[in-house]
């Protein structure tokens, strides 16, 4: 008897959660030092429907198995530009049907197809550097994904920014979470007092409040432009955000040459904002950083003018100086040739290369991947010195 298949089918049928004798934790699952193997079983017709209708968010009942740990779940297609029918990105939920049980304490899990990054490493490396710099950022690891016994390639295993994440990282979950969902080029400009100009797009409510209170969000954003002086601007920000936390995030994005962040090529993107319960204070959380690590010579002030918040902050000497010191600190944390970030990269290449080569659904040939990995290595070796030289 195929025990794994049997257990997964039990999960599909909604039978009790089954755990292996050796207790596993979510820390084990998000350990990026190894390549995990995740196995999903679901009705073949449902798997075909998910791929045929990959732009829809229809949920399908399934079962997940990881190192002998099994759970019932449901899955759907996910993503924006990365959505496709060849190698679908997936969101797994363990609680959105009757009788669901959390998996390793997780409500949800994200499996990304890594379609927009030939190296398959950029989001992992970027998030690792955010965490190393002391910021709350989602963890990320890698897995070989097996669906109904068939290998579907290398996937990123991402920690979802949800109630569990908020409780573990910020100490509460009852506040208001917004995901920035790109609609058009925008940089915290004043769009007037109409709530519909801000939410549900581009600031999309993500947690379970039936009537999310968006007025503090609108007041925060409009006050950025409307404050008549630096003193009034800083007094306004003191009510709504931790300026140093924001500038640290901006420094990491600048080190990474993030084209899809606070000073992105197309305006803001790639972050969540969480407003604490019974407070007007917002916290920024980075997300989805695979458009990074391009030009090691890029100025850390590139495109700052497109972000009203960053532009006004960096015009104030105190915070310009803090930002420069954070850039130096982040460059030191990343290191140069043979440093921490390059070691992170090289160890992942060693672990992942056999699975890379066997991934028939990746959208680029092996030669392109090798070239992109070399470019990434060159960036890491050169970025710290180039960045510090511009300060």
C-alpha positions as CSV (number, residue, x, y, z in Angstrom):
1,X,0.0,0.0,0.0
2,X,1.2,3.5,-0.8
3,X,1.0,5.0,2.7
4,X,1.6,8.6,1.7
5,X,-1.2,8.5,-1.0
6,X,-3.5,6.8,1.4
7,X,-3.0,9.5,4.1
8,X,-3.4,12.3,1.6
9,X,-6.7,10.8,0.4
10,X,-7.9,10.6,4.0
11,X,-7.2,14.4,4.2
12,X,-9.1,15.1,1.0
13,X,-12.1,13.2,2.4
14,X,-12.0,15.4,5.5
15,X,-10.8,12.6,7.8
16,X,-8.8,13.5,10.9
17,X,-5.5,15.3,10.7
18,X,-2.6,12.8,10.9
19,X,0.8,13.7,12.2
20,X,4.0,11.7,12.1
21,X,5.7,10.6,15.3
22,X,8.4,13.2,15.0
23,X,6.8,16.6,15.7
24,X,7.4,19.1,13.0
25,X,7.0,22.9,13.3
26,X,6.5,25.8,11.0
27,X,10.1,26.8,11.7
28,X,11.2,23.5,10.1
29,X,9.0,24.2,7.1
30,X,10.4,27.7,6.6
31,X,14.0,26.4,7.0
32,X,15.6,27.6,3.7
33,X,18.7,25.5,4.3
34,X,17.1,22.4,2.7
35,X,14.8,21.6,-0.2
36,X,11.6,20.3,1.1
37,X,9.2,18.0,-0.7
38,X,5.5,18.8,-0.6
39,X,2.9,16.4,-2.0
40,X,-0.6,17.5,-2.9
41,X,-3.4,15.1,-3.8
42,X,-6.7,16.3,-5.2
43,X,-9.3,15.2,-7.7
44,X,-7.5,15.2,-11.2
45,X,-10.5,17.0,-12.7
46,X,-10.3,19.7,-10.1
47,X,-6.6,20.1,-10.8
48,X,-7.3,20.5,-14.5
49,X,-10.1,23.0,-13.7
50,X,-7.7,25.1,-11.6
51,X,-5.2,25.3,-14.4
52,X,-7.9,25.9,-17.1
53,X,-9.3,28.7,-15.0
54,X,-6.1,30.0,-13.4
55,X,-7.3,33.6,-13.3
56,X,-10.2,32.6,-11.0
57,X,-9.9,32.1,-7.2
58,X,-12.0,29.0,-7.0
59,X,-11.1,26.7,-4.1
60,X,-10.7,23.0,-4.4
61,X,-10.5,20.4,-1.7
62,X,-7.1,18.7,-1.4
63,X,-4.7,17.0,0.9
64,X,-1.1,18.0,1.8
65,X,1.7,15.8,2.9
66,X,5.2,16.9,4.1
67,X,7.7,14.5,5.7
68,X,4.9,12.3,6.9
69,X,2.9,15.2,8.3
70,X,-0.6,15.3,6.6
71,X,-3.4,17.8,6.6
72,X,-6.7,18.4,4.8
73,X,-6.6,21.7,2.9
74,X,-8.1,23.6,0.0
75,X,-6.2,25.2,-2.8
76,X,-6.6,27.9,-5.4
77,X,-4.7,29.7,-8.0
78,X,-3.0,32.9,-6.8
79,X,-0.7,35.7,-7.9
80,X,-0.9,38.7,-10.3
81,X,1.7,38.8,-13.1
82,X,2.9,35.3,-12.2
83,X,-0.5,33.5,-12.7
84,X,-0.5,30.9,-15.5
85,X,-1.7,27.5,-16.4
86,X,1.7,25.9,-17.0
87,X,3.0,26.1,-13.5
88,X,0.3,27.7,-11.3
89,X,1.1,29.5,-8.1
90,X,-1.0,28.2,-5.3
91,X,-2.6,29.4,-2.0
92,X,-3.4,26.7,0.5
93,X,-6.0,27.2,3.3
94,X,-6.3,24.8,6.2
95,X,-9.4,26.4,7.9
96,X,-11.8,27.6,5.2
97,X,-14.0,24.5,5.3
98,X,-15.9,22.7,8.0
99,X,-13.6,20.6,10.2
100,X,-10.4,22.2,9.0
101,X,-7.3,22.1,11.2
102,X,-4.4,24.4,11.2
103,X,-1.2,23.0,9.7
104,X,1.8,23.5,12.0
105,X,-0.1,26.4,13.5
106,X,-0.6,28.0,10.1
107,X,-4.0,29.0,8.7
108,X,-2.6,29.4,5.2
109,X,0.5,28.7,3.1
110,X,1.7,30.2,-0.2
111,X,3.4,28.2,-2.9
112,X,4.9,30.6,-5.5
113,X,5.9,29.4,-9.0
114,X,9.0,31.6,-9.1
115,X,8.0,32.5,-12.7
116,X,9.2,36.1,-12.7
117,X,12.8,35.4,-11.6
118,X,15.1,33.1,-13.5
119,X,17.4,32.7,-10.5
120,X,14.5,31.6,-8.3
121,X,16.4,33.1,-5.4
122,X,15.7,36.8,-5.3
123,X,12.6,36.9,-3.1
124,X,14.3,34.5,-0.6
125,X,17.5,36.6,-0.4
126,X,15.6,39.9,-0.1
127,X,13.4,38.7,2.7
128,X,16.3,37.2,4.5
129,X,18.0,40.6,4.5
130,X,14.9,42.3,5.8
131,X,14.8,39.9,8.7
132,X,18.6,40.2,9.3
133,X,18.1,44.0,9.5
134,X,15.5,43.5,12.3
135,X,12.3,44.0,10.3
136,X,9.2,41.7,10.5
137,X,9.2,40.0,7.1
138,X,7.7,36.8,5.8
139,X,9.9,33.7,5.8
140,X,10.6,31.8,2.6
141,X,11.9,28.4,1.8
142,X,11.9,26.0,-1.2
143,X,10.2,22.8,-2.1
144,X,9.9,20.2,-4.8
145,X,6.1,20.1,-5.5
146,X,4.5,16.8,-6.3
147,X,0.8,16.9,-7.4
148,X,-1.0,13.6,-7.8
149,X,2.3,11.8,-8.0
150,X,3.8,14.1,-10.8
151,X,6.7,16.5,-10.3
152,X,5.6,20.1,-11.0
153,X,8.9,21.8,-10.3
154,X,10.7,24.0,-7.7
155,X,8.3,26.3,-5.7
156,X,8.9,28.9,-3.1
157,X,7.2,28.2,0.2
158,X,6.1,31.5,1.6
159,X,4.7,32.6,4.9
160,X,1.4,34.4,4.4
161,X,0.9,37.8,6.1
162,X,-2.2,36.8,8.0
163,X,-3.5,36.8,11.6
164,X,-0.9,34.2,12.7
165,X,1.9,36.3,11.2
166,X,0.7,39.5,12.9
167,X,0.3,37.8,16.2
168,X,3.8,36.3,16.1
169,X,5.6,39.3,14.7
170,X,3.7,42.3,16.0
171,X,2.1,40.9,19.1
172,X,-1.6,41.3,18.1
173,X,-3.9,40.5,15.2
174,X,-7.1,42.5,15.9
175,X,-6.0,45.7,14.0
176,X,-6.4,46.5,10.4
177,X,-4.3,44.9,7.6
178,X,-4.0,46.4,4.1
179,X,-2.2,44.9,1.1
180,X,-1.0,47.4,-1.4
181,X,-2.4,46.1,-4.7
182,X,-1.0,48.0,-7.7
183,X,-3.6,49.8,-9.8
184,X,-1.7,52.7,-11.3
185,X,1.5,54.7,-10.5
186,X,1.1,56.2,-7.1
187,X,3.4,57.4,-4.3
188,X,1.3,58.5,-1.3
189,X,-0.1,61.6,-3.0
190,X,-3.1,63.4,-1.7
191,X,-6.1,62.1,-3.7
192,X,-8.7,64.1,-1.8
193,X,-11.1,63.0,0.9
194,X,-13.1,60.4,-1.0
195,X,-12.5,57.0,0.7
196,X,-13.0,55.2,-2.6
197,X,-9.8,56.8,-4.0
198,X,-7.7,54.8,-1.4
199,X,-9.6,51.6,-0.5
200,X,-10.4,48.9,-1.5
201,X,-7.9,49.9,-4.2
202,X,-5.0,50.3,-4.0
203,X,-5.1,49.7,-0.2
204,X,-7.0,46.4,0.0
205,X,-8.3,45.3,3.4
206,X,-7.1,41.8,4.1
207,X,-8.3,40.6,7.5
208,X,-11.7,39.8,8.6
209,X,-13.2,43.1,9.6
210,X,-16.7,43.5,7.9
211,X,-16.4,47.3,8.0
212,X,-12.7,48.2,8.0
213,X,-12.3,51.7,9.4
214,X,-10.4,53.4,6.5
215,X,-10.5,57.0,7.8
216,X,-7.2,56.7,9.7
217,X,-5.5,55.5,6.5
218,X,-6.9,58.4,4.6
219,X,-5.9,60.9,7.3
220,X,-2.4,59.5,7.3
221,X,-1.9,59.7,3.6
222,X,-3.5,63.1,3.1
223,X,-1.6,64.6,6.0
224,X,1.7,63.7,4.3
225,X,1.1,66.3,1.6
226,X,-1.0,68.7,3.6
227,X,1.4,69.3,6.5
228,X,2.6,72.9,5.8
229,X,6.1,72.6,7.4
230,X,8.6,70.1,8.3
231,X,7.6,70.5,12.0
232,X,4.0,69.9,11.2
233,X,4.9,66.9,8.9
234,X,6.9,65.2,11.6
235,X,4.2,65.9,14.2
236,X,1.7,64.3,11.8
237,X,3.9,61.2,11.2
238,X,4.4,60.8,15.0
239,X,0.7,60.0,15.2
240,X,0.7,57.5,12.4
241,X,4.0,55.6,12.0
242,X,7.4,54.6,13.2
243,X,9.7,56.7,10.9
244,X,12.9,54.8,11.7
245,X,11.2,51.4,10.9
246,X,10.1,52.8,7.6
247,X,13.5,54.2,6.7
248,X,15.2,50.9,7.6
249,X,12.8,49.1,5.2
250,X,13.6,51.8,2.6
251,X,17.4,51.2,3.1
252,X,17.0,47.4,2.6
253,X,15.0,48.0,-0.6
254,X,17.6,50.5,-1.8
255,X,20.4,48.0,-1.2
256,X,18.4,45.4,-3.1
257,X,17.7,47.8,-6.0
258,X,14.1,46.9,-5.5
259,X,12.2,47.9,-8.7
260,X,8.8,47.0,-7.1
261,X,8.9,48.7,-3.7
262,X,8.6,52.1,-2.1
263,X,10.6,53.8,-4.9
264,X,9.6,51.4,-7.6
265,X,9.8,51.8,-11.3
266,X,6.0,51.8,-11.5
267,X,5.3,53.6,-8.3
268,X,4.5,51.9,-4.9
269,X,4.3,48.2,-4.7
270,X,5.3,45.1,-2.7
271,X,4.1,45.8,0.9
272,X,1.4,45.6,3.5
273,X,0.4,48.2,6.1
274,X,-1.0,47.1,9.5
275,X,-2.8,49.6,11.8
276,X,-2.7,48.5,15.4
277,X,-6.0,48.0,17.2
278,X,-7.2,51.1,19.1
279,X,-4.4,53.1,17.6
280,X,-3.6,55.2,14.5
281,X,-0.1,53.7,14.3
282,X,0.8,51.9,11.0
283,X,3.6,49.4,10.5
284,X,5.0,48.5,7.1
285,X,5.6,44.9,6.1
286,X,7.6,44.0,2.9
287,X,6.2,41.5,0.5
288,X,7.0,39.9,-2.9
289,X,10.5,41.0,-3.7
290,X,11.5,39.1,-6.8
291,X,12.1,42.3,-8.8
292,X,15.3,43.0,-7.0
293,X,19.1,42.8,-7.5
294,X,19.6,44.4,-10.9
295,X,22.1,47.2,-10.9
296,X,24.9,47.3,-8.3
297,X,25.6,50.9,-9.1
298,X,22.0,52.2,-8.6
299,X,21.8,55.3,-6.4
300,X,20.1,54.8,-3.0
301,X,18.2,58.0,-3.8
302,X,16.9,56.8,-7.2
303,X,13.2,57.5,-7.7
304,X,12.7,59.0,-4.2
305,X,10.9,61.9,-5.8
306,X,8.0,59.6,-6.9
307,X,7.2,58.8,-3.2
308,X,5.9,61.8,-1.3
309,X,6.5,60.2,2.1
310,X,10.1,59.2,1.4
311,X,10.9,62.5,-0.4
312,X,9.7,64.7,2.5
313,X,11.4,62.5,5.1
314,X,14.8,62.5,3.3
315,X,14.7,66.3,2.9
316,X,14.9,66.6,6.7
317,X,18.6,66.4,7.8
318,X,18.0,64.3,10.8
319,X,16.3,61.6,8.8
320,X,18.5,61.9,5.8
321,X,21.5,61.1,8.2
322,X,19.6,58.2,9.8
323,X,18.8,56.8,6.3
324,X,22.5,57.0,5.3
325,X,23.6,55.2,8.5
326,X,21.0,52.5,7.9
327,X,22.3,52.1,4.3
328,X,25.8,51.6,5.7
329,X,24.5,49.1,8.3
330,X,22.6,47.1,5.7
331,X,25.6,47.0,3.4
332,X,27.6,45.6,6.3
333,X,25.0,43.0,7.1
334,X,24.9,41.8,3.5
335,X,28.7,41.9,3.2
336,X,30.9,41.9,0.1
337,X,32.5,39.0,-1.9
338,X,32.3,35.9,0.2
339,X,30.1,37.6,2.8
340,X,26.8,36.7,4.4
341,X,24.5,37.3,1.5
342,X,26.7,35.6,-1.1
343,X,27.0,32.6,1.2
344,X,23.2,32.5,1.5
345,X,23.0,32.5,-2.3
346,X,25.7,29.9,-3.0
347,X,24.4,27.4,-0.5
348,X,20.9,27.6,-2.0
349,X,22.3,27.1,-5.5
350,X,24.1,23.9,-4.3
351,X,21.0,22.6,-2.7
352,X,18.6,23.5,-5.5
353,X,20.5,22.8,-8.7
354,X,19.3,19.2,-9.3
355,X,15.7,20.2,-8.7
356,X,16.2,23.3,-11.0
357,X,17.5,21.1,-13.8
358,X,14.6,18.7,-13.5
359,X,12.0,21.5,-13.5
360,X,10.5,21.1,-17.0
361,X,7.9,23.9,-16.4
362,X,10.2,26.8,-15.7
363,X,9.9,29.4,-18.4
364,X,13.7,29.8,-19.2
365,X,16.4,27.4,-20.3
366,X,19.2,26.3,-18.0
367,X,21.7,28.6,-19.8
368,X,19.6,31.6,-19.1
369,X,19.3,30.6,-15.5
370,X,23.1,30.2,-15.2
371,X,23.7,33.7,-16.7
372,X,21.2,35.2,-14.3
373,X,22.7,33.5,-11.3
374,X,26.1,34.9,-12.3
375,X,24.6,38.4,-12.6
376,X,23.1,38.0,-9.1
377,X,26.5,36.9,-7.7
378,X,28.2,39.9,-9.3
379,X,25.6,42.3,-7.8
380,X,26.1,40.9,-4.3
381,X,29.9,41.1,-4.6
382,X,29.8,44.7,-5.8
383,X,26.7,46.3,-4.2
384,X,28.0,47.2,-0.7
385,X,31.1,49.0,-1.9
386,X,29.2,50.9,-4.7
387,X,26.5,51.9,-2.2
388,X,28.8,53.2,0.5
389,X,30.8,55.1,-2.1
390,X,27.7,57.1,-3.0
391,X,27.1,58.2,0.6
